[in-house]
Structures are given as structure tokens and as C-alpha cells.
Amino acid sequence: MKIIIITALLAFAGTTINAQEVEKEKSPFTFSGYIETYYSYDFGKPDNHVRPGFIYSHNKHNEVNLNLGLAKVNYAKDNIRGNFALMAGTYAQYNLAAEPDLLQNVYEGNIGVKISTTHNLWVDAGIMPSHIGFESAIGKDCMALTRSILADNSPYYETGVKIGYTSKSEKWYLSAMYLNGWQRIQKIEGNQTPAFGTQVTFKPSSSVALNWSTYVGNEQPDTEKKWRYFNNFYALLKVSEKVNIHTGFDIGAQQTAVKSDQYYVWFSPVLIAQYKPTAKIQLAARGEYYADEKGVIIATRTPNGFKTYGFSANFDYLPADNIMFRLEARTLNSEDDIFLTDNLPNNQNVFLTTALAISF
């Protein structure tokens, strides 16, 4: 009996040691991927198969295409972290068109170091997801298939150095950053002006997240310097297990001329509501408005500039946890005839989009 007990104890101890060794040897690397294909039909029937120029995601008409294919490796160990991701698709083609060829397929590339032993304080540097907005390039993380005008016309990514702090309660997140510019990896030629950003996020509970992000910079060569000031506000609300509401408001101002004390202002509110009747079905509706009369972000060269409101309805089906089929109907209506229908000016744009996405 003693021999049996001793053998059992040794076996248990060996199992514990082996488990500890496995834990110690756990790789600091994790790998993930995302693929999203889509088909969009624009009733304006653009001959070049490209939807209006202020749309940068899911923007090909009447052809099956890849919006985003993403492969990512993450490193996390002790006080060091890093991310590197490569991508392909029409999202990369149109959002990074101004970047050098070798960087147009880089989704993310950054390194972070924890600089405090007593506080959750990090410094990260490199190409990072933008600190602005609640809609990302990765469709599965968004309640609607296509991105809002607000999201498509504010940064999806940024390049620079960021210092970020998360409180011990994890209710507050504060960060400040030095950036290369407004959605830029490479700075504009002739531009030596620094750009800055800040972010404050407050999560009073697991059902509420409130955010305020800012950006200050110059998007022209220094000889034509015009300061841009931008604020992004949003609230993410989990009303119940089946209902979510996301709402946001952007407002920006840019100098009308070099050293001017006059500013052109643009703004955009958006509201998205989602309802989940079952575990496999999600429904969403979005209302939005974007006003940029002087064409700071979206130039139309029309009497009233870009003043457009839109509505969309979204249906998602999730056959598995990592697969999503999506269908969206969307309409945009403008004050001026900024759209084309059969090559004729029109103030309305209607389109249907479907997508199939997998994450792994």
C-alpha cells in the first residue's frame, strides 16, 4: 500500500512539474488571419467598376473581389509586445494608394515596451490602427457590412509613437501620440510639421464605453501650412444581450489659408443599432450625415459642397463562430448632383453589397 501511495504521489508531482514546464515553454507568438470577400452592385452602374471616390472599402461595382485578406503575427512576453500583419485587397489598394509600393501591403507593424513596473504604462512605435473612430478595417468587428462615410474619411491607420496608460480598474485609458500625419506612413514631401493625437476612453461598466479622440496637424507642404484640428466622439452601448447601439460624432476645422484665423468646418454624426434575434442572426440599421461644404475632406466642386445623408439595413448570418455571411442595402442622398446614374448627374446613390468573411 505504501508503495502504491508513493508511486501515485510521484506521478502527481511529475504531472504538476510537466504542466509547469509546458506553461513556461508556451510560445510568445500567436498567429491569426482574416479573409473578407464581397460583391457590390451600384445602381448607378459606373463604367470603370469603381464606386464614388469618397468610398474606400467595398468600393468595386459588379465584380466579386477581396476587400481584405490579412495575416498577422503577435508577440507578447513580459514587458514587450509586437505586431506585424500583411494584407491584400481593395481596402489596401485604395486606402494606401499614396504610400510607397513596399508599404502598401503592411496593415500593422509596431513594437511596444512597458515602461513601468507598477503601472500599466506602455510606449508603442510603428504602424498602428488609428486611435480615431469605432469602425475598423476588419468587417467582422463592425455592426454594418460597409463602413460609414465618417469612418471611410477619417484615419484607419497611423504611424508614430504612442504612450498609453490603462488604470488599475481598467475603466480609464489615456494616450498621447506623435504622428507622421493624417492616415500616413510616409510624410508629405516638403512637410516637416509634427502631428499629434490624444485619446481618452472611459468604461464605467462592461456595457458602456465612451471615447474622445483628437488630432492636430498640417496636411500640406510647410510652404502652404494649414493647421487641421479634429475631434472624434463615440459611445458604445450594450443595451441588453440582444441589442447594441453605437453612435459617433466627428467635427474638424482647417485653416482657410496660410496663417489665416478663418477655418473651414466639417462634421458628421452616425448612429448604428443592432439586434440579435438568435445566436446565428444579426440585424442592424444605420443612419448618417456628412457635411463638408468647403471640400476639406471630400471635394465636389458643387454649389453646396458635400452634404450627404444615408441609411442602410444589414443582415448577418453566422453558420459558425468564425464565419459570417452579410447582406446590406444602402442609399445615399446628397443636396447636389454629386453621383452618376448611367453617366448622368444624380443626387442619389443606391447599392447592394454581400460579403463572406472568415477569421482564424
N, C-alpha and C positions, 0 to 999 in steps of 0.2 A: 504493500500500500504506500509506504514512504517513497519507494522508487517511482511509483506512478505519479504521486503528487509532485515530486521534484521534477520529473520529466515534463509534466504539464506546466509547471511554473517556468521552466526554461524555455518551453515552446512559446508561452505567452510573452515572456520577456523578449524572445527573438522576434516575435511578430511586431512588438512595440518598437523595437530598435529598427527593424526593416521599414516600418511605416514612417519613422522619424527620418531615416535616410532618404526615403522616397521624397518626403516633403522638402528636405534640404536640397535634393537634386532636381527639384521641379524647375523646368526651364523658365527663364525670364522672358522668353519670346512667345507671343501669341500671333496667330495668323488669321486673317478674315478676308472676306470678299463680298462683292455686291454686283449684281448684273440687273439692269433695267432696260428692257426693250419696249418700243412703243410704236403706235401708228396714230397719226392725227390727220383728220380731214377738215380742211378750211373751206367753207362755202364761198369764200372769195376767189378760190381757185388760182392762186399765184402761179404764173408760168415757170418761175425758177424754183418752185417747190420750197421756198423759204417764207415763213410767216413774218408778220410785221417786225421791223427792226428792233423794237424795244422788248421783244420776247427772246430770251436766250436759252431757255430749257424747253425740251419737247417742241422744237421750232421747225421741224420739217413737215411739209404737207404731202399727203397722199403717197407715203412710202414707209415701209417698215424699217425702223432704224434702231440704233443703240443710243440711248440717252446717256447712260453712264455705266461703264464697266470698271470696277475698282478692285485692286489687290493691295492689301495692307499688312504690314508687319509692325507690331508694337513691342517695345522693350520696356520692362518695368522691374527695377530691383533696388531695394533700399531707398536711397535718396536721388536716384537717377531714373529718367524716363525718356523715351524717344519714340517717334512715329515716322514711318515712311510709307507712302502709298503712291502707286502709279495708276493712271486712268486712261480711258479712251472713250470716245462717243461724241455726239453732237454738243453735249454740255461743255466738254473740254475744247472742242473746235471753236465755239463761238464765245465762250466766256474768257478764254485765254488767247484770243487772236492777236492781242498786242504784245504778247510775251515772246522771248526768243524761242526758236524751234525746240531746243533741248529741254525747255522748261514747260512747254505747253501740255505735257502729259504727266506733270507732277501735281498730284492732288494735295499732298501733305508731306512735309519733311522738316521735322523740328526736334530739338533736344531740350530737356528740362532738368534742372537741378534744384533740389530742395535746399534752401539756404539757412534754415533754422531747425534746431533740434527740439525746440519746444512749441513751435507754431507751424501750421500748415501753410508755409510760405514758399513759393516756387518762382524761379526765373526760367522762362522758356524763350527760345530763339529759333527763327526759321520761318518756313511757310506754314501757316496755321489756318484753321477755319475762322471765319470772321466772328468778331465779337458783337456784330450788329444783326438783329433780327432773330425770329424763331423758326424760319423756314430754311432748311439746308438743301444742299445739292442732292442728298440721298433721299429719294422719294418715299421710301417706307417709313421714314421718320416724320413725314408731313401728313396732315389730315386730308389734303387735296392732292390730286394727281399732278396737276400743273402748278407752277409757282405763281404767286400773286405778282401784280405789276410792281408793287412795293419791294418784294424780295428780288425780282429779276433786275431791278435798277438800284440796288444797294449792294455792297460787297458780299460775295460768297466766301472769299478768302482774303488773307492779308499776310504781309511779310514784315517781320520786325522783331523786336524784343519786348517781352511782356513780363511784368511782375504781378503775381496774383496771390491773394490771401483768402483762405476759407476759415471761417470762425469755428471754434471747437463745437459749437452747437450745430454747425453746418447750415445755419439759417442765412448767413451772410456770405456773399462772395464779392470781393473788391479787386479790381485790377486796373493797371495803367500801362500804356504801351507807347513805344516809339516805332513808327511805321514808315515804309517806303512810299506810301500813298494810298489812294482810294482804289482798292482791289488791284494791287500791283505787286509783281515780283521784282521787275526791273523798273527803276525810276525813269521818269520822263527825261529825255535829253534836254540839257540846259536847266534842269531843276535841281537845285541844291537845298531846297527848303525842307526842313523836317516836318513830319506829320505826327499827330498824336491821337490817342484814343483812350477812353476810360469805360469802365463797366461796373455797375452796381446791381447785384441780384439779391433779392430778399425772398426767402421761402418760409413764411410763418408756419406753414403746415405742409404735409405731403400732398395736399390738394391745391395749393396756391403757389405760384411763382410770379414775382413782379420784377421787371427789369428796366434799367435806364442805361443806354449806351450812348457815347458821344464820339464825334470825330472832328478834328480841326486840321486843315492842311491846305496846300495850294496845288492845283492840278494843271498848271501851265508852266512853261519855262519862266525862270525868275524875272526875265525882262518884261513879262506880261502877268506878273503875280496878281492873283485874285484869291483872297482868303475864302475858304469854304468852312462853314460851321454847320454841324449836323447833329440832330438828336433823334434817337430811336427809343420808343417806349413800347413795352408789351406786357400783357398779363396772360398767364396760362392757368386756366381754372378747371379742376376736375369736379364737376357738379355732383356726379354720382358715378357708380360703377359703369354706367352706360352712356353718360353724357359728359362731353368735354367742350369747353369754349376757349378759343384762342383769339385775342384781339390785340391789335397793334396800331401805332401811330408814328409816322415819320414826319419830321419837319426840318428843312435845311434852308440855308441862306448863303449866297455867294456874292462877293463884291461885283458891281456892275462894270467897273473899270479899275485900272491900276490906281491904288491909293484913294479910291472912292469911299465916301461914307454912306453910299447908297447900295442897297442889296436887292437881288432878285431872290424871291422866296418860292419854294415848292413844298408840297405836303401831301400826305396820303394816309387815310385811315383804312383799316381792314378788319373784318370780323369773320371768323370761321367757327361753325358749330358742328359737332359730330355726335352721332347717335349710334350705339351698337346694340341692335335688337337681339343678336345671337353672338356666340363666340367666333363665328366664321364670317359674319356680315357686318360691314361698317358703312354708314351713310353720312354724308357731310354736305353742307351748303356754305357758300362764301359770298359775301358782299364786299365791294371795294370801290375806292375812288382815288384817282391820282390827278393832281393839279400842278402843272408846270408851265405856266403861261409864257414865260420868257425862254423856255427851252434850255435850261441849265443842264438837265439830265437827259430829257427826251425832246429833241428839236423837231418841230413840224413845219416851221415857216408858214404858218397859217394865222389868220387874224386873232384867234383866241388861244393859240398855242395848244399844248396837250392838256385837255380837260376831259378825262375819260372815267366812266364808272362801269363796273362789270359785276356779273353774277355767274355762279357756277353751281352745279349739282354733281355729287360724286358718289359712286357705288364701288365698294371694295368687297372682294370675296377671298377668304384665306383658306385654301384647301389644306394647308399645313402651316405650322408656326413660322416657317421661313420662306413661304411662297405667298405672293399677293397678286391677284388679278384686279385691275382697276378700270373703271369706265367713267368718263367725265364729259358733261355738256357745259359749254361756257359761251357767254356772249359779252361783248364789249361795245359800249356806245359812247361816242365822242361828240363834243359840241361842234367840231368842224369835220369836214370830209377828209379824214386822215387815212382811211382804209381804201382798198380797192376791191371791187367785185366785178369779175370778168373785165379787168383792166379799166374800169370806170370808177371815179371817186365816190366814196360812200362813207357814211358816218357810223356804220355798224359792222361788226365782225363776229361771225358765229362759227364755232368749230367743235368737233367731237374728237376725243382722244381716248385711246385704250393703252394700257400698259401691263406688262407682265414682269414681275421682279422676284429675284431670289437672293437671299443673303446666306452666307455660310462662314 
